[in-house]
Amino acid sequence: MKAKKNTQVRWSKDEVRLLKKLFPKGKAREIANQIGRSVNAVRIKAHKLGLRKPNQYPVWSKKELNLLKKLYPTQTAQKIAGKIGRPVQAVRLRIFKLGLKKKGH
């Protein structure tokens, strides 16, 4: 059985610079194609550099939370999501985390 060779190629300064520029808003696959690296290599290097994607949805405001608490007993998470401008799954998760209950439950 033949031993695997370590085929890692060091990242150049230009590649790292490009990764830092593109990673926050770009997709790993597109960056990998542009740099000429595997998607996995891009993700690993980004992680090692501490690069992160920006939070797509901001922290819930007091206004949003109050509206959620006011609307939830009578409206579905889907309707509330439309009014607040958040994904339905995010609204459901917030309802769960707040321990909100429908009236009569």
matplotlib code that plots the C-alpha trace (Angstrom):
import matplotlib.pyplot as plt

x = [0.0, 1.4, 1.4, -0.4, 1.7, 1.1, 0.1, -0.7, 0.4, 1.0, -1.3, 0.2, -0.2, -2.4, -4.6, -5.1, -5.8, -8.4, -10.0, -10.3, -11.9, -14.3, -15.2, -17.6, -20.1, -19.0, -19.8, -17.1, -17.5, -17.2, -14.1, -12.6, -13.0, -11.6, -8.6, -8.0, -8.4, -10.9, -14.1, -12.8, -9.5, -11.2, -13.5, -10.6, -8.4, -11.2, -11.8, -8.1, -8.0, -11.1, -13.2, -16.9, -20.0, -21.9, -25.0, -27.7, -30.4, -29.8, -30.5, -34.2, -35.3, -37.6, -40.2, -40.0, -40.2, -43.2, -45.0, -44.3, -45.6, -48.7, -49.5, -48.6, -51.6, -53.9, -51.8, -49.6, -45.8, -46.0, -48.3, -46.1, -42.9, -44.4, -45.2, -41.9, -39.8, -38.1, -38.0, -40.8, -38.2, -36.6, -40.0, -40.8, -37.4, -38.0, -41.5, -39.9, -37.1, -39.5, -41.7, -44.8, -48.0, -51.2, -54.2, -55.8, -52.6]
y = [0.0, 3.4, 6.2, 9.4, 12.4, 15.7, 17.8, 21.0, 24.1, 27.2, 30.1, 33.1, 36.6, 37.5, 34.5, 35.3, 39.0, 37.9, 35.4, 38.1, 40.5, 38.0, 35.7, 37.9, 38.2, 35.5, 31.8, 29.4, 27.6, 30.8, 31.9, 28.4, 28.7, 32.2, 31.3, 27.8, 26.0, 23.4, 24.5, 22.7, 24.5, 27.8, 27.1, 25.8, 28.8, 31.2, 29.5, 29.6, 33.3, 33.9, 35.1, 35.1, 35.8, 38.9, 38.1, 38.0, 39.1, 41.7, 41.3, 41.5, 45.0, 45.8, 46.9, 43.6, 41.6, 43.6, 43.2, 39.4, 39.1, 41.2, 39.3, 35.7, 34.7, 35.5, 35.2, 32.5, 32.7, 33.0, 36.1, 37.6, 36.9, 38.9, 41.9, 41.9, 41.1, 38.0, 34.4, 32.2, 29.9, 32.8, 33.9, 30.3, 30.0, 33.4, 32.3, 29.1, 30.9, 33.4, 30.6, 32.2, 30.1, 30.4, 31.3, 28.3, 26.2]
z = [0.0, -1.0, 1.5, 0.7, -0.1, 1.7, -1.3, 0.6, -1.2, 0.9, 0.4, -1.2, 0.3, -2.8, -2.2, 1.5, 0.6, -2.0, 0.5, 3.1, 0.6, -0.8, 2.0, 4.1, 1.2, -1.3, -1.5, -0.8, -4.1, -6.1, -4.1, -4.5, -8.3, -8.4, -6.3, -7.7, -4.4, -3.2, -1.4, 1.7, 1.5, 1.3, 4.3, 6.4, 5.6, 6.3, 9.7, 10.6, 9.7, 11.9, 8.9, 9.4, 7.3, 8.6, 10.6, 8.0, 10.4, 13.1, 16.8, 17.6, 18.5, 21.5, 19.0, 17.1, 20.3, 21.6, 18.3, 18.4, 21.9, 21.0, 17.8, 18.6, 20.6, 17.7, 14.5, 13.0, 12.9, 9.1, 9.3, 12.0, 9.9, 7.0, 9.3, 11.1, 8.0, 9.4, 8.2, 9.5, 11.1, 13.0, 14.3, 15.4, 17.2, 18.9, 20.1, 21.5, 23.2, 24.8, 25.9, 24.3, 24.4, 22.4, 24.5, 26.0, 25.8]

ax = plt.figure().add_subplot(projection="3d")
ax.plot(x, y, z, "-o")
ax.set_aspect("equal")
plt.show()
